[in-house]
Amino acid sequence: MLKVWGRKTSSNVQALMWCIGELGLEYERSDIGYSFGGTDTEAFRRLNPNQTIPVLQDANGQPIWETGAILRYLADRYGPESFWPEQTQDRAQVDMWAEWSKITIAMAFTAPVFWRVVRTPREAHDWNQIRRAVAALESKLEIAEQRLTNNPFLAGPAFTLADIQFGHILYRYYDIDIDRADLPRLKRYYHRLTERIAFREHVMVSYEDLRES
């Protein structure tokens, strides 16, 4: 049984939970962080000295923190060959796109765009700043648009860990109230992800409690 600490509205927790859902693993999740609090307790500090979510514990093993490390652990232990290849070169390709998604895409979206649109009061919205941030993000999404020309998934022909790291960001990108570039292959890819049961359950989650009115 996996134990997960982290609120369901955290995008990093959503990536983890989507992965757990895709792999069909049993879990217990405890809401912690943001309005739930709990990250400043001594008990949680023993799990993660950084006091951030998510944290995973597999049975009685050592706690694991940092989303990318958690996802690679799950993929390595429980993922099929198609999801996390055994061959070093093939695995490196999946890992490369997963890292690109987490570092390049997530960092260009979460604080510069999502926080400015959703987690900033409406009267404080700086739309010139938001439009510049969206343009910077979409210059990187163009890479995915081209990548998806000949590949149904980000790392190639099969759904992999890279799609977890990339795809969970797209729900909020397509859901928030912004003008978006015409990226037809990316949009078709996103709609295919929305057909996945685990994506709908763990990623397509309301973020209204994060919104600043």
Buried (B, 14 or more C-beta within 10 A) or exposed (E): EBBBBBBBBBBBBBBBBBBBBBBEBEBEBBBBBBEEEBBEEEEBEEBBEEBBBBBBBBEEEEBBBBBBEBBBBBBEEBBEEEBBBEEEEBBEBBBEBBEBBBEBBBEBBBEBBBBBBBEBEEEEEEEEEBEEBBEEBBEBBEBBBEBBEEBBBBBBEBBBBBBBBBBBBBBBBBEBEBEBEEBEBBBEBBEBBBEBEBBBBBBBBEBEEBBEE
